[in-house]
């Protein structure tokens, strides 16, 4: 699927992350308030550059690995967020997580990105189910997943960053 990028929507381009994205990437990935309900921690500039170097590749999505792709505005190719995608070892499911710069939230860009991602995964991988897991406190992510047509399929308790939390699991089936 990564080899099919870039993929264009009405306002966005889903594409490989690049080292040239460093400033835009750090704008949201270095913020503790953004990382609070995400599966990642704030990054230094050096950590972010290392991360972007690793992801700056058209390598295919491999089973049992995570890959990040960029979400960029088509006008100006400005990075506004990223999506992590994990293809299960048996390739029957894929999980994703999304991060959008707070300066670009509330505009429907995250929803547009997910609405584009779901058919890409179903059409170009063998997955039968796509999963997204979010902290129950992450209201904006819950709304995004609902607007994207994903179904709240279960609720579970998990330890997250050293504390107990409630997670909502959303699914979309082929």
C-alpha positions as CSV (number, residue, x, y, z in Angstrom):
1,X,0.0,0.0,0.0
2,X,2.8,2.4,0.8
3,X,4.0,1.9,-2.8
4,X,0.7,3.4,-4.0
5,X,1.4,6.7,-2.4
6,X,1.0,9.6,-2.9
7,X,-2.8,9.3,-2.8
8,X,-4.8,12.5,-3.3
9,X,-8.2,13.5,-1.9
10,X,-10.1,16.7,-2.4
11,X,-7.8,18.7,-0.1
12,X,-5.1,16.3,1.0
13,X,-2.3,14.1,-0.1
14,X,-1.5,10.9,1.8
15,X,2.2,10.5,1.2
16,X,5.5,9.2,2.5
17,X,7.0,11.3,5.4
18,X,10.1,13.2,4.5
19,X,13.0,14.7,6.4
20,X,11.9,18.1,4.9
21,X,8.7,17.7,7.0
22,X,10.8,18.3,10.2
23,X,9.4,21.8,11.1
24,X,5.8,20.9,10.5
25,X,6.2,17.5,12.2
26,X,7.8,19.0,15.3
27,X,5.0,21.6,15.5
28,X,2.7,18.9,16.8
29,X,5.0,15.9,17.7
30,X,6.9,17.9,20.3
31,X,3.8,19.0,22.2
32,X,3.0,17.2,25.5
33,X,-0.7,18.2,25.2
34,X,-0.9,16.5,21.8
35,X,1.0,13.4,22.9
36,X,-1.1,13.0,26.1
37,X,-3.7,10.7,24.5
38,X,-1.4,9.3,21.7
39,X,0.7,6.2,21.6
40,X,3.8,8.3,21.2
41,X,5.7,10.7,23.4
42,X,7.0,14.2,22.5
43,X,10.2,14.1,20.4
44,X,13.3,16.2,20.3
45,X,14.4,17.5,16.9
46,X,17.1,14.8,16.7
47,X,14.6,12.1,17.5
48,X,12.2,13.5,15.0
49,X,14.8,13.6,12.3
50,X,15.8,10.0,13.0
51,X,12.1,9.0,12.8
52,X,11.6,10.8,9.6
53,X,14.7,9.3,8.0
54,X,13.4,5.8,8.8
55,X,10.0,6.5,7.4
56,X,11.2,8.4,4.2
57,X,10.9,5.3,2.1
58,X,8.5,3.7,-0.4
59,X,9.0,0.3,1.2
60,X,5.8,-1.8,1.2
61,X,3.7,-2.2,4.3
62,X,5.0,-5.4,5.9
63,X,3.2,-7.8,8.2
64,X,3.6,-7.2,11.9
65,X,5.2,-3.8,11.5
66,X,4.1,-0.1,11.9
67,X,4.6,2.4,9.2
68,X,3.8,6.1,9.3
69,X,2.5,8.1,6.4
70,X,2.1,11.8,6.1
71,X,-1.1,13.8,5.8
72,X,-0.3,17.0,3.8
73,X,-2.5,19.8,2.4
74,X,-2.5,19.6,-1.3
75,X,-2.0,23.3,-1.5
76,X,1.6,23.8,-0.6
77,X,2.3,20.2,0.4
78,X,2.3,21.3,4.1
79,X,2.3,18.4,6.6
80,X,-0.7,18.6,8.9
81,X,-0.5,15.2,10.5
82,X,0.4,11.6,10.2
83,X,-1.2,8.1,10.3
84,X,0.5,5.0,11.8
85,X,-0.6,1.8,10.1
86,X,0.1,-1.7,11.5
87,X,-0.6,-4.8,9.4
88,X,-1.2,-7.8,11.6
89,X,1.2,-10.8,11.3
90,X,-1.5,-12.9,9.5
91,X,-2.5,-9.9,7.4
92,X,-6.2,-10.3,8.3
93,X,-6.4,-7.0,10.0
94,X,-4.8,-3.6,10.1
95,X,-4.8,-1.0,12.9
96,X,-4.2,2.7,12.5
97,X,-3.8,5.7,14.6
98,X,-3.9,9.3,13.5
99,X,-2.3,12.5,14.8
100,X,-3.4,15.9,13.4
101,X,-1.7,19.2,14.3
102,X,-4.2,21.1,16.6
103,X,-3.8,24.2,14.3
104,X,-5.5,22.1,11.6
105,X,-8.1,20.3,13.7
106,X,-11.8,21.0,13.4
107,X,-11.6,21.3,9.6
108,X,-12.5,17.7,8.7
109,X,-9.0,17.0,7.5
110,X,-8.6,13.9,9.8
111,X,-11.9,12.5,8.7
112,X,-11.0,13.1,5.0
113,X,-7.7,11.3,5.5
114,X,-9.3,8.3,7.2
115,X,-12.1,8.1,4.6
116,X,-9.4,7.8,2.0
117,X,-7.2,5.4,4.0
118,X,-10.0,2.8,4.7
119,X,-10.6,1.9,1.0
120,X,-6.9,2.0,0.2
121,X,-6.3,-0.6,2.9
122,X,-9.2,-2.8,1.8
123,X,-8.3,-2.6,-1.9
124,X,-4.6,-3.1,-1.7
125,X,-4.0,-5.4,1.3
126,X,-5.7,-8.7,2.2
127,X,-7.2,-7.3,5.4
128,X,-10.8,-8.1,6.3
129,X,-11.0,-5.7,9.2
130,X,-9.5,-2.3,10.1
131,X,-9.2,-1.3,13.7
132,X,-8.7,2.0,15.5
133,X,-8.3,2.2,19.3
134,X,-8.7,5.5,21.1
135,X,-8.7,6.6,24.7
136,X,-12.3,7.3,25.9
137,X,-11.2,10.8,26.8
138,X,-10.2,11.6,23.2
139,X,-13.6,13.0,22.1
140,X,-12.3,14.6,18.9
141,X,-10.9,11.2,17.8
142,X,-14.1,9.4,18.7
143,X,-16.0,11.9,16.5
144,X,-13.6,11.4,13.7
145,X,-13.9,7.6,13.7
146,X,-17.7,7.9,13.9
147,X,-17.8,10.3,11.0
148,X,-15.6,7.9,9.0
149,X,-18.2,5.2,9.4
150,X,-16.3,3.0,11.8
151,X,-18.3,1.2,14.5
152,X,-17.6,1.3,18.2
153,X,-17.2,-2.5,18.6
154,X,-15.9,-2.8,22.2
155,X,-14.6,-1.1,25.3
156,X,-11.7,-2.3,27.3
157,X,-9.5,-1.3,30.2
158,X,-5.8,-0.9,29.6
159,X,-2.7,0.5,31.2
160,X,-1.6,3.5,29.2
161,X,1.5,5.6,30.0
162,X,1.5,4.1,33.6
163,X,-2.2,4.6,34.4
164,X,-5.4,2.8,33.9
165,X,-7.7,4.1,31.2
166,X,-10.7,3.1,29.2
167,X,-10.2,2.5,25.5
168,X,-12.8,2.4,22.7
169,X,-12.2,0.0,19.9
170,X,-13.6,1.0,16.5
171,X,-13.8,-1.4,13.5
172,X,-14.6,-1.3,9.8
173,X,-15.1,-4.6,8.1
174,X,-14.7,-5.4,4.4
